[in-house]
């Protein structure tokens, strides 16, 4: 039975975003962007009545073969394997309402300042997401940076979007 790499990667991203931890010069996982109750992280777009702000939405958008690297029936360490590098793509959305506020270093962050804070720290968390405790061997990640950053006056929402691709070994 093949390992469920797609769900493992998605779950690790969501869990790391919920914790808000990232790496600093002080050590692995020593930075903390937010407390667990400050930012809600959704694994898909929630129903409007279930949405709480500020939030981050993780949306899997694509997956597929990046490169076949093992070929058919490769012998390695006495066993045979077939495999390739797979990629999985995600869109991530940071959103906050005009009245949302998070206190950072004693100062309230609201509106544009809050969305900027969410973007920077979301990037820190996803780039430092650690997969060593899983059975998935991540080979790399490509992060595109945030784009389409703006304010929707009808919804009174600040919204930004980024994309990333994570490549991993798929041995079957």
C-alpha positions in Angstrom: 0.0 0.0 0.0 1.4 3.4 -1.0 2.0 6.1 1.7 -0.6 8.9 1.7 2.0 11.6 1.0 -0.5 14.3 -0.1 -2.5 14.2 3.1 0.7 14.0 5.2 2.1 17.2 3.6 -1.2 19.1 3.8 -1.7 18.1 7.5 1.9 19.2 8.4 1.4 22.6 6.7 -1.9 23.1 8.5 -0.6 22.0 11.9 2.5 24.2 11.6 0.4 27.2 10.6 -1.9 26.6 13.6 1.1 26.5 15.9 2.7 29.5 14.2 6.3 28.4 14.9 9.3 28.9 12.6 13.1 28.7 12.9 15.3 31.6 14.1 19.0 31.9 14.9 18.1 30.8 18.4 17.1 27.3 17.2 14.5 25.2 15.3 11.0 26.2 16.1 12.1 29.0 18.4 10.1 31.8 16.7 6.4 32.1 17.4 4.2 34.3 15.2 0.9 33.9 17.0 -0.8 32.1 19.9 -3.0 29.2 18.9 -6.2 31.2 19.4 -5.1 34.3 17.5 -5.3 33.0 13.9 -7.7 30.3 12.6 -6.3 27.9 9.9 -8.7 26.2 7.6 -7.8 23.2 5.3 -10.4 24.4 2.8 -12.6 27.4 2.3 -15.1 27.4 5.2 -18.8 28.2 4.9 -19.3 32.0 5.4 -21.1 31.5 8.7 -18.2 29.3 10.0 -15.4 31.7 9.1 -13.5 33.4 11.9 -10.9 36.1 11.3 -8.0 36.6 11.1 -7.5 33.3 9.2 -5.3 31.4 6.8 -6.9 29.1 4.2 -4.7 26.3 2.8 -6.0 25.1 -0.5 -4.5 22.1 -2.4 -4.6 23.1 -6.1 -2.6 20.5 -8.0 -0.3 17.5 -7.8 1.5 15.3 -10.3 4.8 13.8 -11.4 7.7 16.2 -11.5 10.4 13.7 -12.6 10.7 9.9 -12.7 14.0 9.1 -11.0 14.0 5.4 -10.1 12.7 3.8 -13.2 11.2 0.4 -13.2 12.4 -2.3 -10.8 15.5 -0.5 -9.4 17.4 -2.7 -7.0 18.5 -0.8 -3.9 19.7 -2.5 -0.6 18.3 -5.9 -1.6 14.8 -4.6 -2.4 13.3 -3.4 -5.6 11.4 -0.1 -6.0 9.6 2.1 -8.5 9.3 5.8 -7.9 9.4 9.4 -9.0 9.5 12.9 -7.6 6.0 14.2 -7.1 4.9 17.8 -6.6 1.9 19.1 -4.7 0.8 22.7 -5.1 -1.0 24.9 -2.6 -2.6 28.3 -2.6 -2.6 30.0 0.8 -4.9 32.9 1.6 -4.4 35.3 4.6 -7.6 37.2 5.5 -8.6 39.7 8.2 -11.5 42.0 8.8 -11.1 45.7 9.4 -11.8 45.4 13.1 -9.5 42.4 13.8 -6.5 43.0 16.0 -3.6 41.0 17.3 -1.2 42.4 20.0 2.4 42.0 19.0 5.1 43.3 21.3 2.5 45.4 23.2 1.2 47.1 20.1 -2.2 46.3 18.4 -1.8 45.2 14.7 -4.9 46.0 12.6 -5.9 46.2 9.0 -3.0 46.6 6.6 -0.4 46.2 9.3 -2.1 42.9 10.4 -2.3 41.5 6.9 1.5 42.4 6.4 2.3 40.6 9.6 0.2 37.5 8.6 1.9 37.3 5.2 5.5 37.5 6.5 4.9 35.0 9.3 2.9 32.6 7.1 5.9 32.6 4.7 8.3 31.9 7.6 6.1 29.0 8.9 5.6 27.3 5.5 9.2 27.5 4.5 10.3 26.0 7.8 7.7 23.3 8.0 9.4 20.2 9.2 8.5 16.8 7.7 11.2 14.7 9.6 8.6 13.1 11.9 6.6 11.8 8.9 7.2 9.0 6.4 7.3 11.5 3.6 10.7 12.5 2.2 10.4 16.1 1.1 13.0 17.1 -1.6 12.2 20.8 -2.0 9.7 23.6 -2.0 9.2 26.5 -4.3 7.4 29.6 -2.8 6.1 32.3 -5.1 5.6 35.1 -2.6 2.3 36.9 -1.9 0.4 38.6 -4.7 -3.0 40.1 -5.1 -2.8 41.9 -1.8 -5.7 44.2 -1.2 -8.8 45.3 0.6 -12.4 44.5 -0.4 -14.6 47.4 0.8 -17.8 45.4 0.3 -16.7 42.6 2.6 -14.4 44.8 4.7 -11.7 42.2 4.3 -7.9 42.5 3.8 -6.9 39.5 1.6 -3.6 38.2 0.2 -2.6 35.1 -1.7 0.5 33.1 -2.2 1.4 29.7 -3.8 3.9 27.0 -3.2 4.9 23.7 -4.6 6.4 20.9 -2.4 8.3 18.1 -4.1 8.6 14.7 -2.5 9.8 11.1 -3.2 7.0 8.8 -4.1 8.4 5.2 -3.9 5.9 2.5 -4.6 
